[in-house]
Amino acid sequence: MKINKTIGALFFAAMAFQSCNDDNNDGQETTPVNQNIKIENFSQEPAFVYGMTGFENLNITTLISSSDVLSGTPNFVFAGQPDGMGIMKDPNSDGYLMITNHEITQSVSRVYLDKAFKPVKGEYILNGIGGMTRLCSATLATPETHGFSAFLTAGESGEESMVHAINPLAAASQASDQTRVKPALGKASMENAVPLPKDISGGKTYIMIGEDQSYSSSHQSAGQLIMYVSNTQGDLENGKLYALKRTNNNYTETDMVKGSSYDVEFVEISNAKNSTGAQINQKNIDNNAIRFSRVEDVDYRKGAGKGREIYFTATGESSDGVTPKPGLTMWGRVYKLVLNDNNMLAGKLEVAAEGDSNPGHNLINPDNLCVTENFVYIQEDGDSYYTAAAHDSYIWQLNIATKQYKPWLNMKHNRLDTAWQTAYNQSGTLQKFGSWEYGAMVDISDIIGVPNTFTVNIHSHTWQKDKFKNADGAGVNTNKEGGQIVIIRNVEK
């Protein structure tokens, strides 16, 4: 890293991160603890999502959209594809800071919110020059939860991509700085880097990393679940890197089926810090690491002592949108990994949810995850446009106790509404299922003092305007998509 640890005292318990902090558990909306917070529609755009059947009590309001003009910085544009995100108290005011990485623009924005939680100004603390690669999910690590401070955002533009460790209070003048990557965390097409909580880490640093990589003849190891381990809390320079394998050396993903449990262990990737991504790929092949179909997001169960229970997605892949690749999930899976109490390099792995048994009607390409104390929220990215897809991108709610899951949130495409299509379908592809996808889902309840309150990021790919181009000012990207963040209350935890 090294992030300046002296800022740690400024963060207290007042941070949220992409992997969903969790404390309140009643699932019901109550009178807000913080009467300063005014949860209302702060964006000029309507909400792009709605609650599914059985979840009509969800209260959804808009926080920010790309078209919004912020009073303190009228030229700031909130870029499209808002993916990983974290929210914290602003140590220099009575408001809040929202740190968001924007995948396609390779950038990280910082939006300032006032004490009512209204966005008032914005800037970029990492731009497309400094970002270098697409940036997907992210985690705001905090001293209280993880023992160190950094916004960890993972590069995902091929096997030589790396993880950035960004100071959330960094000056905007550093936006082009390319030196904040951490080679010790490896090189791969990575989706997220998630530190495990310090209460189960024994003074060490454990970071789970998902490799969003498809199988190909040039990348036969496909995607990996990677773990970085350092014997020092907060050390991102001197640890070792490991990849998950089965103890019987069977690396084929689809040989694991729902309803069974499998012995697994993490095997060291030797000299990872000084290796290229191609060399790491070969070492994973040599080590018989499990070949997952695109490991995207990773998260852990919340609650004291529960952080060894980890969930991660395998998004799935198909060369033609019809036929699975041999040995790999096509429609996607969510895995549950429980690490041993006395050896966190070993544990049990099982399939928690999957879409292959009912193609197009169950999970479709799960991407992001948000795990609370009692639920796993599974966020889909269906823009692979599989032929048999029968629904838009959902967020599913999986009950950890019952192992049952059901659709919780859906995209609002309004395909028969001409005005909506004119406003949000400039690309002309909104008629396809899965045209939009989700980014981070973040529990902000404890940060703002309003129980059971979360944010959800939306990649509204078809909403395209010239004024959204070059939002970060770096001049390295011509993408003109817009995006949105909504606030959702009455979320069960």
NULUM-160371 format. One record per residue (C-alpha): residue number from 1; residue in three letters; x, z, y. Coordinates in Angstrom, 1 decimal. Last residue first. Layout:
REM NULUM-160371
FIBA,seq,type,c1,c3,c2
FIBA,NUM,ALA,X,Z,Y
...
//
This chain:
REM NULUM-160371
FIBA,seq,type,c1,c3,c2
FIBA,493,LYS,-30.2,6.8,-7.9
FIBA,492,GLU,-33.6,5.3,-7.2
FIBA,491,VAL,-33.7,3.3,-4.0
FIBA,490,ASN,-36.4,4.4,-1.5
FIBA,489,ARG,-34.7,2.5,1.3
FIBA,488,ILE,-33.1,-0.9,1.5
FIBA,487,ILE,-30.9,-2.1,4.4
FIBA,486,VAL,-30.2,-5.8,4.7
FIBA,485,ILE,-27.0,-7.7,5.3
FIBA,484,GLN,-27.1,-11.5,6.0
FIBA,483,GLY,-25.1,-14.6,5.7
FIBA,482,GLY,-24.7,-18.0,7.3
FIBA,481,GLU,-22.8,-21.1,6.0
FIBA,480,LYS,-20.7,-23.3,8.2
FIBA,479,ASN,-17.5,-23.8,6.1
FIBA,478,THR,-14.8,-25.5,8.1
FIBA,477,ASN,-11.9,-23.2,7.3
FIBA,476,VAL,-8.4,-22.8,8.6
FIBA,475,GLY,-9.1,-22.5,12.3
FIBA,474,ALA,-8.3,-18.8,12.5
FIBA,473,GLY,-11.1,-18.0,14.9
FIBA,472,ASP,-12.8,-15.7,12.4
FIBA,471,ALA,-16.2,-17.5,12.7
FIBA,470,ASN,-14.6,-20.9,12.3
FIBA,469,LYS,-18.0,-22.5,11.7
FIBA,468,PHE,-21.2,-20.5,12.2
FIBA,467,LYS,-22.1,-22.4,15.3
FIBA,466,ASP,-22.3,-25.6,13.3
FIBA,465,LYS,-25.2,-24.1,11.3
FIBA,464,GLN,-25.9,-23.8,7.6
FIBA,463,TRP,-28.4,-21.8,5.7
FIBA,462,THR,-28.1,-23.3,2.2
FIBA,461,HIS,-25.6,-20.7,1.0
FIBA,460,SER,-27.5,-17.6,1.9
FIBA,459,HIS,-24.9,-15.3,0.6
FIBA,458,ILE,-26.6,-11.9,0.8
FIBA,457,ASN,-25.2,-8.4,1.2
FIBA,456,VAL,-27.3,-5.4,0.2
FIBA,455,THR,-27.2,-2.0,1.9
FIBA,454,PHE,-28.5,1.2,0.4
FIBA,453,THR,-30.6,4.2,1.4
FIBA,452,ASN,-31.8,6.9,-1.1
FIBA,451,PRO,-31.6,9.7,1.4
FIBA,450,VAL,-30.9,9.2,5.1
FIBA,449,GLY,-27.9,11.1,6.5
FIBA,448,ILE,-25.9,8.1,7.7
FIBA,447,ILE,-22.9,8.4,5.4
FIBA,446,ASP,-24.6,10.4,2.7
FIBA,445,SER,-27.2,7.7,2.1
FIBA,444,ILE,-24.9,4.6,2.5
FIBA,443,ASP,-25.0,3.5,-1.2
FIBA,442,VAL,-23.6,0.0,-1.2
FIBA,441,MET,-24.7,-3.3,-2.8
FIBA,440,ALA,-22.0,-5.9,-2.3
FIBA,439,GLY,-22.6,-9.6,-2.4
FIBA,438,TYR,-25.7,-11.3,-3.7
FIBA,437,GLU,-26.4,-15.0,-4.4
FIBA,436,TRP,-28.4,-17.9,-3.0
FIBA,435,SER,-29.3,-21.3,-4.6
FIBA,434,GLY,-30.1,-19.5,-7.9
FIBA,433,PHE,-33.0,-21.7,-8.9
FIBA,432,LYS,-32.8,-25.1,-7.1
FIBA,431,GLN,-35.3,-25.9,-4.3
FIBA,430,LEU,-32.8,-24.4,-1.8
FIBA,429,THR,-30.5,-27.4,-2.3
FIBA,428,GLY,-31.3,-29.4,0.9
FIBA,427,SER,-28.1,-28.3,2.7
FIBA,426,GLN,-30.0,-27.4,5.9
FIBA,425,ASN,-32.3,-25.1,4.0
FIBA,424,TYR,-32.8,-22.0,6.1
FIBA,423,ALA,-34.8,-22.9,9.2
FIBA,422,THR,-36.4,-26.2,8.1
FIBA,421,GLN,-37.2,-24.7,4.7
FIBA,420,TRP,-38.8,-21.7,6.3
FIBA,419,ALA,-40.9,-23.8,8.6
FIBA,418,THR,-42.0,-26.0,5.7
FIBA,417,ASP,-43.1,-23.0,3.6
FIBA,416,LEU,-43.7,-24.3,0.0
FIBA,415,ARG,-40.2,-23.2,-1.1
FIBA,414,ASN,-40.5,-19.7,0.3
FIBA,413,HIS,-36.9,-18.8,-0.8
FIBA,412,LYS,-37.1,-15.0,-0.6
FIBA,411,MET,-34.5,-13.8,-3.1
FIBA,410,ASN,-35.5,-11.2,-5.7
FIBA,409,LEU,-35.0,-7.5,-6.2
FIBA,408,TRP,-35.7,-5.1,-9.1
FIBA,407,PRO,-35.9,-7.2,-12.3
FIBA,406,LYS,-35.9,-5.0,-15.4
FIBA,405,TYR,-33.4,-3.1,-17.5
FIBA,404,GLN,-33.7,-0.8,-20.5
FIBA,403,LYS,-30.7,1.2,-21.8
FIBA,402,THR,-33.0,4.3,-21.8
FIBA,401,ALA,-30.5,6.7,-20.3
FIBA,400,ILE,-28.5,4.2,-18.2
FIBA,399,ASN,-31.6,2.6,-16.7
FIBA,398,LEU,-30.6,-0.9,-15.7
FIBA,397,GLN,-32.1,-2.2,-12.5
FIBA,396,TRP,-31.7,-6.0,-12.1
FIBA,395,ILE,-30.9,-7.7,-8.9
FIBA,394,TYR,-32.2,-11.2,-9.2
FIBA,393,SER,-30.9,-14.7,-8.5
FIBA,392,ASP,-33.8,-17.2,-8.9
FIBA,391,HIS,-35.7,-17.7,-12.1
FIBA,390,ALA,-36.1,-20.0,-15.0
FIBA,389,ALA,-32.5,-21.3,-15.6
FIBA,388,ALA,-32.5,-23.8,-18.5
FIBA,387,THR,-30.5,-26.5,-16.8
FIBA,386,TYR,-27.8,-24.1,-15.5
FIBA,385,TYR,-27.4,-24.2,-11.8
FIBA,384,SER,-24.0,-22.5,-11.6
FIBA,383,ASP,-25.5,-21.1,-8.4
FIBA,382,GLY,-27.0,-18.2,-10.4
FIBA,381,ASP,-25.0,-15.4,-8.9
FIBA,380,GLU,-26.8,-12.2,-10.2
FIBA,379,GLN,-26.6,-8.6,-9.1
FIBA,378,ILE,-26.8,-5.9,-11.7
FIBA,377,TYR,-27.8,-2.4,-10.4
FIBA,376,VAL,-26.7,0.2,-13.0
FIBA,375,PHE,-28.8,3.4,-12.9
FIBA,374,ASN,-28.5,7.1,-13.5
FIBA,373,GLU,-25.6,8.5,-11.4
FIBA,372,THR,-25.2,5.3,-9.4
FIBA,371,VAL,-23.5,2.0,-10.5
FIBA,370,CYS,-23.5,-1.0,-8.2
FIBA,369,LEU,-22.5,-4.3,-9.8
FIBA,368,ASN,-21.7,-7.8,-8.6
FIBA,367,ASP,-21.7,-11.0,-10.6
FIBA,366,PRO,-24.3,-11.4,-13.4
FIBA,365,ASN,-24.5,-15.1,-14.4
FIBA,364,ILE,-28.2,-15.3,-15.3
FIBA,363,LEU,-29.5,-12.2,-17.1
FIBA,362,ASN,-32.8,-12.7,-19.0
FIBA,361,HIS,-35.2,-15.7,-18.7
FIBA,360,GLY,-32.7,-18.6,-18.5
FIBA,359,PRO,-31.4,-18.2,-22.1
FIBA,358,ASN,-33.0,-15.3,-24.1
FIBA,357,SER,-30.3,-14.1,-26.4
FIBA,356,ASP,-27.5,-15.3,-24.1
FIBA,355,GLY,-28.4,-13.1,-21.1
FIBA,354,GLU,-26.7,-9.8,-21.9
FIBA,353,ALA,-26.9,-6.1,-21.2
FIBA,352,ALA,-24.9,-3.0,-22.2
FIBA,351,VAL,-22.3,-4.7,-24.5
FIBA,350,GLU,-20.0,-2.0,-25.9
FIBA,349,LEU,-16.5,-0.7,-25.4
FIBA,348,LYS,-15.0,2.6,-26.6
FIBA,347,GLY,-11.8,4.1,-25.2
FIBA,346,ALA,-8.0,4.0,-24.7
FIBA,345,LEU,-5.6,4.0,-21.8
FIBA,344,MET,-7.5,7.0,-20.3
FIBA,343,ASN,-6.0,9.3,-22.9
FIBA,342,ASN,-7.3,12.8,-23.1
FIBA,341,ASP,-10.9,12.2,-21.9
FIBA,340,ASN,-11.1,8.8,-23.6
FIBA,339,LEU,-12.4,6.0,-21.5
FIBA,338,VAL,-16.0,4.8,-21.8
FIBA,337,LEU,-16.4,1.0,-21.2
FIBA,336,LYS,-19.9,-0.5,-20.7
FIBA,335,TYR,-20.1,-4.2,-20.5
FIBA,334,VAL,-22.5,-6.4,-18.6
FIBA,333,ARG,-22.9,-9.9,-19.9
FIBA,332,GLY,-23.3,-13.5,-18.8
FIBA,331,TRP,-25.3,-16.7,-19.5
FIBA,330,MET,-22.5,-18.6,-21.2
FIBA,329,THR,-20.7,-15.8,-23.1
FIBA,328,LEU,-17.4,-17.0,-24.6
FIBA,327,GLY,-16.2,-17.6,-28.2
FIBA,326,PRO,-16.8,-21.4,-28.1
FIBA,325,LYS,-17.9,-22.6,-24.6
FIBA,324,PRO,-21.6,-22.5,-24.2
FIBA,323,THR,-23.6,-25.7,-23.9
FIBA,322,VAL,-26.2,-26.6,-21.2
FIBA,321,GLY,-24.6,-26.2,-17.7
FIBA,320,ASP,-22.0,-28.9,-18.6
FIBA,319,SER,-18.7,-27.0,-18.9
FIBA,318,SER,-20.4,-23.6,-19.4
FIBA,317,GLU,-19.4,-20.2,-18.1
FIBA,316,GLY,-20.3,-16.5,-18.2
FIBA,315,THR,-20.3,-13.8,-15.5
FIBA,314,ALA,-18.6,-11.2,-17.6
FIBA,313,THR,-19.5,-8.1,-15.7
FIBA,312,PHE,-18.1,-4.6,-15.6
FIBA,311,TYR,-19.3,-1.0,-16.2
FIBA,310,ILE,-17.1,2.1,-16.4
FIBA,309,GLU,-17.8,5.6,-17.7
FIBA,308,ARG,-14.6,7.5,-17.0
FIBA,307,GLY,-16.0,8.3,-13.6
FIBA,306,LYS,-18.5,10.8,-14.9
FIBA,305,GLY,-16.6,14.1,-14.1
FIBA,304,ALA,-18.8,14.9,-11.1
FIBA,303,GLY,-21.4,12.2,-10.5
FIBA,302,LYS,-21.2,8.5,-10.2
FIBA,301,ARG,-20.7,6.0,-13.0
FIBA,300,TYR,-17.9,3.5,-12.4
FIBA,299,ASP,-17.8,-0.1,-11.0
FIBA,298,VAL,-16.3,-3.4,-11.8
FIBA,297,ASP,-17.3,-6.9,-10.5
FIBA,296,GLU,-16.2,-10.3,-11.9
FIBA,295,VAL,-14.7,-10.7,-15.3
FIBA,294,ARG,-14.9,-14.4,-16.0
FIBA,293,SER,-15.7,-15.2,-19.6
FIBA,292,PHE,-13.8,-12.4,-21.3
FIBA,291,ARG,-10.7,-13.1,-23.4
FIBA,290,ILE,-9.7,-9.7,-24.9
FIBA,289,ALA,-6.0,-9.2,-24.6
FIBA,288,ASN,-4.1,-10.4,-27.7
FIBA,287,ASN,-0.8,-9.2,-26.2
FIBA,286,ASP,0.9,-12.6,-26.4
FIBA,285,ILE,-2.1,-14.2,-24.6
FIBA,284,ASN,-2.0,-11.5,-21.9
FIBA,283,LYS,1.7,-12.1,-21.5
FIBA,282,GLN,1.0,-15.8,-21.0
FIBA,281,ASN,-1.4,-15.1,-18.2
FIBA,280,ILE,1.0,-12.6,-16.6
FIBA,279,GLN,3.6,-15.4,-16.6
FIBA,278,ALA,1.2,-17.8,-14.9
FIBA,277,GLY,0.4,-15.2,-12.3
FIBA,276,THR,4.0,-14.8,-11.5
FIBA,275,SER,5.9,-11.7,-12.6
FIBA,274,ASN,7.8,-9.2,-10.4
FIBA,273,LYS,5.1,-6.6,-10.2
FIBA,272,ALA,4.0,-7.3,-13.8
FIBA,271,ASN,7.3,-6.2,-15.3
FIBA,270,SER,5.6,-5.8,-18.7
FIBA,269,ILE,1.8,-6.2,-19.0
FIBA,268,GLU,1.1,-3.0,-20.8
FIBA,267,VAL,-1.7,-2.7,-23.4
FIBA,266,PHE,-5.0,-1.0,-22.5
FIBA,265,GLU,-7.0,0.1,-25.6
FIBA,264,VAL,-10.2,-0.7,-27.3
FIBA,263,ASP,-12.3,0.6,-30.2
FIBA,262,TYR,-15.6,-1.2,-30.4
FIBA,261,SER,-19.2,-0.1,-30.2
FIBA,260,SER,-22.2,-2.0,-31.7
FIBA,259,GLY,-25.8,-2.5,-30.4
FIBA,258,LYS,-25.0,-5.7,-28.4
FIBA,257,VAL,-22.5,-7.9,-30.1
FIBA,256,MET,-18.7,-8.3,-30.0
FIBA,255,ASP,-17.4,-11.4,-31.8
FIBA,254,THR,-18.7,-13.2,-28.7
FIBA,253,GLU,-15.6,-12.1,-26.7
FIBA,252,THR,-12.9,-13.3,-29.1
FIBA,251,TYR,-9.7,-11.3,-28.6
FIBA,250,ASN,-9.5,-9.7,-32.1
FIBA,249,ASN,-6.3,-7.6,-32.1
FIBA,248,ASN,-7.8,-4.8,-34.3
FIBA,247,THR,-7.3,-2.3,-31.4
FIBA,246,ARG,-9.3,-4.4,-29.1
FIBA,245,LYS,-7.6,-5.4,-25.9
FIBA,244,LEU,-7.8,-4.5,-22.2
FIBA,243,ALA,-5.0,-5.4,-19.8
FIBA,242,TYR,-2.3,-3.1,-18.3
FIBA,241,LEU,-0.3,-3.0,-15.1
FIBA,240,LYS,2.3,-0.3,-14.2
FIBA,239,GLY,2.7,1.7,-11.1
FIBA,238,ASN,5.3,1.5,-8.3
FIBA,237,GLU,3.8,0.0,-5.2
FIBA,236,LEU,0.1,1.1,-4.9
FIBA,235,ASP,0.8,4.8,-4.9
FIBA,234,GLY,-2.4,6.7,-3.7
FIBA,233,GLN,-2.0,9.5,-6.3
FIBA,232,THR,1.3,9.3,-8.1
FIBA,231,ASN,1.7,8.6,-11.8
FIBA,230,SER,0.6,5.0,-11.2
FIBA,229,VAL,-1.8,3.0,-13.3
FIBA,228,TYR,-3.2,-0.4,-12.7
FIBA,227,MET,-5.9,-1.5,-15.1
FIBA,226,ILE,-7.0,-5.1,-15.9
FIBA,225,LEU,-10.2,-6.4,-17.5
FIBA,224,GLN,-9.2,-10.0,-18.2
FIBA,223,GLY,-10.7,-13.5,-17.8
FIBA,222,ALA,-9.7,-16.6,-19.7
FIBA,221,SER,-6.5,-16.0,-21.8
FIBA,220,GLN,-6.3,-19.8,-22.4
FIBA,219,HIS,-5.5,-20.6,-18.8
FIBA,218,SER,-4.0,-24.2,-18.9
FIBA,217,SER,-6.3,-25.3,-21.7
FIBA,216,SER,-9.2,-23.7,-19.9
FIBA,215,TYR,-11.1,-20.5,-20.0
FIBA,214,SER,-12.7,-19.3,-16.8
FIBA,213,GLN,-11.1,-16.7,-14.5
FIBA,212,ASP,-12.7,-14.0,-12.5
FIBA,211,GLU,-10.1,-11.3,-13.3
FIBA,210,GLY,-11.6,-7.9,-12.8
FIBA,209,ILE,-9.4,-5.0,-11.6
FIBA,208,MET,-9.7,-1.3,-12.4
FIBA,207,ILE,-7.4,1.0,-10.4
FIBA,206,TYR,-6.1,4.3,-11.8
FIBA,205,THR,-3.9,6.5,-9.6
FIBA,204,LYS,-2.6,9.8,-10.9
FIBA,203,GLY,-3.2,13.4,-9.8
FIBA,202,GLY,-5.3,14.1,-12.9
FIBA,201,SER,-7.5,11.0,-12.5
FIBA,200,ILE,-10.9,12.4,-13.4
FIBA,199,ASP,-11.7,14.2,-10.1
FIBA,198,LYS,-9.7,11.5,-8.2
FIBA,197,PRO,-12.3,8.9,-8.6
FIBA,196,LEU,-11.4,5.6,-10.2
FIBA,195,PRO,-9.9,3.0,-7.8
FIBA,194,VAL,-11.8,-0.4,-7.9
FIBA,193,ALA,-10.0,-3.7,-7.3
FIBA,192,ASN,-12.4,-6.6,-7.2
FIBA,191,GLU,-12.8,-10.3,-8.0
FIBA,190,MET,-9.3,-11.4,-9.0
FIBA,189,SER,-7.9,-14.8,-9.7
FIBA,188,ALA,-4.7,-13.4,-10.9
FIBA,187,LYS,-1.5,-11.8,-9.7
FIBA,186,GLY,-0.7,-8.2,-10.3
FIBA,185,LEU,-1.5,-4.8,-8.8
FIBA,184,ALA,2.2,-4.3,-8.3
FIBA,183,PRO,2.2,-7.4,-6.0
FIBA,182,LYS,0.2,-5.5,-3.3
FIBA,181,VAL,-0.8,-7.7,-0.4
FIBA,180,ARG,-0.6,-6.4,3.2
FIBA,179,THR,2.2,-8.7,4.3
FIBA,178,GLN,0.1,-11.7,5.3
FIBA,177,ASP,-0.6,-10.5,8.9
FIBA,176,SER,-2.9,-13.0,10.6
FIBA,175,ALA,-5.5,-10.3,11.6
FIBA,174,GLN,-2.9,-7.9,13.0
FIBA,173,SER,-4.1,-8.2,16.6
FIBA,172,ALA,-7.5,-6.9,15.3
FIBA,171,ALA,-5.8,-3.5,15.1
FIBA,170,ALA,-6.1,-1.7,11.8
FIBA,169,LEU,-8.7,1.1,11.5
FIBA,168,PRO,-9.9,-0.1,8.1
FIBA,167,ASN,-6.2,-0.1,7.0
FIBA,166,ILE,-6.1,-3.1,4.6
FIBA,165,ALA,-4.8,-3.2,1.1
FIBA,164,HIS,-4.8,-6.8,-0.1
FIBA,163,VAL,-5.0,-7.7,-3.8
FIBA,162,MET,-3.3,-10.9,-5.0
FIBA,161,SER,-3.9,-14.6,-5.9
FIBA,160,GLU,-1.3,-16.4,-8.1
FIBA,159,GLU,-3.9,-17.1,-10.8
FIBA,158,GLY,-6.3,-19.1,-8.7
FIBA,157,SER,-8.2,-18.6,-5.5
FIBA,156,GLU,-9.7,-15.2,-5.9
FIBA,155,GLY,-8.0,-12.6,-3.7
FIBA,154,ALA,-9.1,-9.0,-4.0
FIBA,153,THR,-10.0,-6.7,-1.1
FIBA,152,LEU,-8.9,-3.1,-1.1
FIBA,151,PHE,-9.9,-1.3,2.1
FIBA,150,ALA,-7.5,1.6,2.1
FIBA,149,SER,-7.3,5.4,2.2
FIBA,148,PHE,-6.0,7.7,-0.5
FIBA,147,GLY,-7.2,10.5,-2.8
FIBA,146,HIS,-10.0,8.6,-4.4
FIBA,145,THR,-13.2,10.4,-3.4
FIBA,144,GLU,-12.3,12.5,-0.4
FIBA,143,PRO,-9.3,10.4,0.6
FIBA,142,THR,-11.4,7.3,0.6
FIBA,141,ALA,-11.1,3.8,-1.0
FIBA,140,LEU,-13.2,1.1,0.6
FIBA,139,THR,-13.7,-1.3,-2.3
FIBA,138,ALA,-13.9,-5.1,-2.2
FIBA,137,SER,-15.7,-8.0,-3.9
FIBA,136,CYS,-14.6,-11.5,-3.2
FIBA,135,LEU,-11.8,-12.7,-0.9
FIBA,134,ARG,-10.9,-16.4,-1.0
FIBA,133,THR,-7.2,-16.9,-0.5
FIBA,132,MET,-4.6,-16.7,2.3
FIBA,131,GLY,-6.3,-13.6,3.9
FIBA,130,GLY,-3.7,-13.5,6.7
FIBA,129,ILE,-4.4,-17.1,7.8
FIBA,128,GLY,-8.1,-16.9,7.1
FIBA,127,ASN,-8.5,-13.8,9.2
FIBA,126,LEU,-8.0,-10.1,8.6
FIBA,125,ILE,-9.0,-7.4,11.2
FIBA,124,TYR,-11.8,-9.6,12.6
FIBA,123,GLU,-14.0,-8.4,15.4
FIBA,122,GLY,-17.5,-7.0,16.0
FIBA,121,LYS,-19.8,-5.4,18.6
FIBA,120,VAL,-23.1,-3.5,18.9
FIBA,119,PRO,-24.6,-3.3,15.4
FIBA,118,LYS,-27.4,-0.7,15.4
FIBA,117,PHE,-26.9,2.4,13.2
FIBA,116,ALA,-28.7,4.7,15.7
FIBA,115,LYS,-25.3,6.3,16.4
FIBA,114,ASP,-23.9,2.9,17.3
FIBA,113,LEU,-22.6,0.3,14.9
FIBA,112,TYR,-19.2,-1.3,15.2
FIBA,111,VAL,-18.6,-4.4,12.9
FIBA,110,ARG,-15.2,-4.9,11.4
FIBA,109,SER,-14.7,-8.3,9.7
FIBA,108,VAL,-12.4,-9.3,6.9
FIBA,107,SER,-11.4,-12.9,6.3
FIBA,106,GLN,-10.8,-15.5,3.6
FIBA,105,THR,-13.5,-17.7,5.2
FIBA,104,ILE,-15.2,-18.4,1.8
FIBA,103,GLU,-15.4,-14.8,0.7
FIBA,102,HIS,-16.2,-12.9,3.9
FIBA,101,ASN,-14.9,-9.3,3.6
FIBA,100,THR,-16.9,-6.6,5.3
FIBA,99,ILE,-15.8,-3.4,7.0
FIBA,98,MET,-18.7,-1.6,8.7
FIBA,97,LEU,-17.8,1.1,11.2
FIBA,96,TYR,-20.1,3.9,12.4
FIBA,95,GLY,-21.2,5.7,15.5
FIBA,94,ASP,-20.5,9.0,17.3
FIBA,93,SER,-17.2,7.6,18.5
FIBA,92,ASN,-13.5,7.4,17.8
FIBA,91,PRO,-13.5,8.5,14.1
FIBA,90,ASP,-16.1,5.8,13.4
FIBA,89,LYS,-18.0,7.1,10.3
FIBA,88,MET,-17.6,4.8,7.3
FIBA,87,ILE,-19.2,1.8,5.7
FIBA,86,GLY,-17.7,-0.4,3.0
FIBA,85,MET,-18.2,-4.1,2.1
FIBA,84,GLY,-17.3,-6.7,-0.5
FIBA,83,ASP,-19.2,-10.0,-0.2
FIBA,82,PRO,-20.4,-11.4,3.1
FIBA,81,GLN,-20.6,-15.1,2.3
FIBA,80,GLY,-21.1,-16.3,5.9
FIBA,79,ALA,-19.3,-15.1,9.0
FIBA,78,PHE,-20.6,-12.6,11.5
FIBA,77,VAL,-20.0,-14.5,14.7
FIBA,76,PHE,-18.5,-12.7,17.7
FIBA,75,ASN,-18.9,-14.5,21.1
FIBA,74,PRO,-21.3,-11.9,22.5
FIBA,73,THR,-18.9,-9.0,21.8
FIBA,72,GLY,-20.5,-5.8,23.1
FIBA,71,SER,-24.1,-7.1,23.0
FIBA,70,LEU,-23.9,-8.5,19.5
FIBA,69,VAL,-25.5,-11.9,19.2
FIBA,68,ASP,-27.2,-12.4,15.8
FIBA,67,SER,-27.1,-15.8,14.1
FIBA,66,SER,-24.9,-14.7,11.2
FIBA,65,SER,-27.3,-11.9,10.2
FIBA,64,ILE,-27.2,-8.2,10.7
FIBA,63,LEU,-29.1,-5.0,9.7
FIBA,62,THR,-32.4,-6.3,8.4
FIBA,61,THR,-35.1,-4.1,7.0
FIBA,60,ILE,-36.4,-3.5,3.4
FIBA,59,ASN,-38.5,-0.5,2.4
FIBA,58,LEU,-38.8,-0.5,-1.4
FIBA,57,ASN,-42.2,0.9,-2.4
FIBA,56,GLU,-43.2,-2.4,-4.0
FIBA,55,PHE,-40.8,-1.8,-6.8
FIBA,54,GLY,-43.1,-2.2,-9.8
FIBA,53,THR,-43.3,-6.0,-9.3
FIBA,52,MET,-40.1,-7.1,-7.5
FIBA,51,GLY,-38.9,-6.1,-4.1
FIBA,50,TYR,-38.2,-8.7,-1.5
FIBA,49,VAL,-35.1,-10.6,-0.1
FIBA,48,PHE,-34.1,-12.8,2.8
FIBA,47,ALA,-35.2,-10.3,5.5
FIBA,46,PRO,-36.3,-12.0,8.7
FIBA,45,GLU,-33.8,-13.2,11.2
FIBA,44,GLN,-33.4,-11.7,14.7
FIBA,43,SER,-31.4,-8.8,13.2
FIBA,42,PHE,-31.9,-5.1,14.0
FIBA,41,ASN,-35.0,-4.8,11.9
FIBA,40,GLU,-35.5,-1.0,11.8
FIBA,39,ILE,-33.7,2.0,10.5
FIBA,38,LYS,-33.3,4.2,13.6
FIBA,37,ILE,-30.7,6.9,12.8
FIBA,36,ASN,-30.5,9.7,15.3
FIBA,35,GLN,-32.9,11.9,13.3
FIBA,34,ASN,-30.2,12.4,10.6
FIBA,33,VAL,-31.8,14.2,7.7
FIBA,32,PRO,-34.4,11.4,7.4
FIBA,31,THR,-37.8,12.7,6.1
FIBA,30,THR,-37.9,11.8,2.4
FIBA,29,GLU,-38.0,8.6,0.4
FIBA,28,GLN,-38.1,9.2,-3.3
FIBA,27,GLY,-35.6,8.4,-6.0
FIBA,26,ASP,-34.7,12.1,-6.4
FIBA,25,ASN,-31.1,11.7,-7.1
FIBA,24,ASN,-29.1,12.4,-4.0
FIBA,23,ASP,-25.3,12.4,-4.7
FIBA,22,ASP,-23.9,8.9,-5.2
FIBA,21,ASN,-21.2,6.7,-3.7
FIBA,20,CYS,-21.8,3.0,-4.4
FIBA,19,SER,-18.9,0.8,-5.7
FIBA,18,GLN,-18.7,-1.2,-2.5
FIBA,17,PHE,-17.7,1.8,-0.5
FIBA,16,ALA,-19.2,4.5,1.6
FIBA,15,MET,-17.4,6.9,3.9
FIBA,14,ALA,-18.1,10.1,5.7
FIBA,13,ALA,-16.8,12.6,3.2
FIBA,12,PHE,-13.8,13.2,5.5
FIBA,11,PHE,-12.4,9.9,7.0
FIBA,10,LEU,-10.4,11.2,10.0
FIBA,9,ALA,-8.2,13.3,7.8
FIBA,8,GLY,-7.1,10.2,6.0
FIBA,7,ILE,-5.7,8.7,9.1
FIBA,6,THR,-2.4,10.5,8.5
FIBA,5,LYS,-2.1,8.6,5.2
FIBA,4,ASN,-0.9,5.4,7.0
FIBA,3,ILE,-1.7,2.8,4.4
FIBA,2,LYS,1.3,2.0,2.3
FIBA,1,MET,0.0,0.0,0.0
//
